[in-house]
Amino acid sequence: MPMKSIISFIFLFALISNIQVMSQDDIRTRNLTEQHVAPKVTKSADEWKSTLTPLEYEVTRNKGTERPFTGQYFNFYEKGNYYCSNCGALLFNSSSKFKSGCGWPSFNDVTNLKSINIITDKSHGMLRTEITCSNCEAHLGHVFNDGPPPTGLRYCINSVSLKFIPGK
């Protein structure tokens, strides 16, 4: 077999393997189905800008992200609940928070599946599953299938998308 054919075969095999891995990493095929609820809280861009910090606005309204290992709740493990920083909707309980090492706060479950929108995200040349607040459509982060039991999910969330209220 000529060297060019061998190299072409190896390249094609690597490409196909990579596509299969990307498909397997997309949790929608295993655990969650896409869902989108019309928001109850709607504001204009100027209204959001007047109530959010520039970083909160960039992350939650423009689908940005915090730098890893820098967010307020990255290495934070007090007991309580996490709410949407934009509208105050309950999203996560501290009992589902875990140390993932990914650089962002990680949870293995939401308090109620109806509190989030599950959206296909094909940005940046990747296939991921984005989650937004179903109450106001604030971008929260993404969810992956490499989390701990019982769900096997890792909700990777930006700290500025959250507001923590301690438990009593």
N, C-alpha and C positions, 0 to 999 in steps of 0.2 A: 504494500500500500504506500503510495507516495506521501511524503512528509506533509504537503499541503492538505491532503485529504485527512490525515490524522489530526492536524491542527484544527481544521474545520469541524471535524467530528467532535473533538474535545470542546471547542467553543459552543457548538450547538447543544451538546449534552449539559454543559454548565448553564447555558441560558434556560433550557427547559427545566432543569433542577431548581433554578432560582425562581422561576415563575410558579412552580409547584409549592415551594416554601412560602412565597408571598401569599398564595391562596390559602394555605393551611393556617397562616398567622391571622387571617381575617376572621375574627370571632363570630361575625354574623352568620357564617355557614354552620356554626355549631350551637351557639347559645342564645343569641339575640336576633330578633327580626327588626328590620328598619321600621321606625315609627316617628311620626311628626305630628304634634298637636299644635293647633293655632294658639299663639300666646294670649294670655289674659292681660298682661302688662305690655303696653306699647308706648313708646316715646320717640320723639324725633331725635336725630343725631345731636342737635344742640341741647336738648333736654338731658340726654344721657351724659354729654360732656360736662354739663353743669353739676351733675351729682356724683360723677366718678373721677378718680385720679387719672392722669394721663396713661399710666400703666394699666389700670383697670379697664379703661376705655379701649386701649389697643388690644389687650388680650380678649376681653369679653365681647366687644362689639366688632372688632376687625379680625377675629380668629388668630390672634397672635399667641405668643408663648413667653413665659418667664425663662430666664436662664436657669439651667438645672442647678440644684443645690443652693438656691438663693431665696426661695420663697419662705414666707413667714411660717407656714405649717409643714414644711419639708421634714424637719426633725422635731416634731411636736406631737406629744402623745397624752394630753390631758383628756379626761372623761367629759363627754358632752356631745353636742350636735353641730354639724356644719351646714350652713345655709347659703343660698345664692347671694353673692355680694351685691348683685344688682337689684333683686326684688324681694329677698328674704325668704324664698321658698326652701323648705327643709329638703336636703339632698342626702346627707350621709350621717351616720352615727359613729362615734369614736370606736365602738366595738368592732367595726369592719375595717379600721385603719391598720396598716401593717408596714413594716420596713421592707421596701422592695429594692432599694439601692439604685433606683432609676433617676433620682434627682428631683422628683416631684412628689407631693403627697399621694399616697396610693391607698385605695380602698378595694375590698373584694366584693362589696355589694352596695346598692343604693337602698335608702329607706323605703322607697316605693318606686317601682319601675315606671309608673306613670309620671314621675317627677322629672324624667329626662326624655329628650328626643334622641333617637339613635339614627345617625346619618352616615351614608357612605362618603368617605373623604378620599378623593383621588389626587389631592394636591401634592406637590413636591416629588412627583414620580412614584408615589407609594399608594398602596391600597390600605386604608385604615378605617376605623370606625370612630367617628367623632360623636361626642355627646354634648348636648346643649340643655340648658334649663327649659323645661316645657312651659314654664310660666311666663318667661320673658325672652327666651331664645339666646341668653348669654352663652357664649362659648365657654365650656368648662375644661375640656381636654379630650382625651381619647381613651378607649378601652381595648385591652388586649387579653389574649387567652393564656397568659403565663402567670396567673395569680394562684394563691393558695386555696385549698378546699374551704368551704364546700362548693363554692361557685366556680373556681378555677379562673376567675376573671381578675384583671388588674385595671381598675379605673384610675388612670394617671391624670391628676387634676392640678391645674394651676392654682397656687395659693390665693392670688388676687381674685379668683372667681368665687372664693369662699369667705364666709364670715363664721367664726367659731363662737358658740355660746356654751360656757361650762355647764355641766350637769349639776344637779343639786344633791 
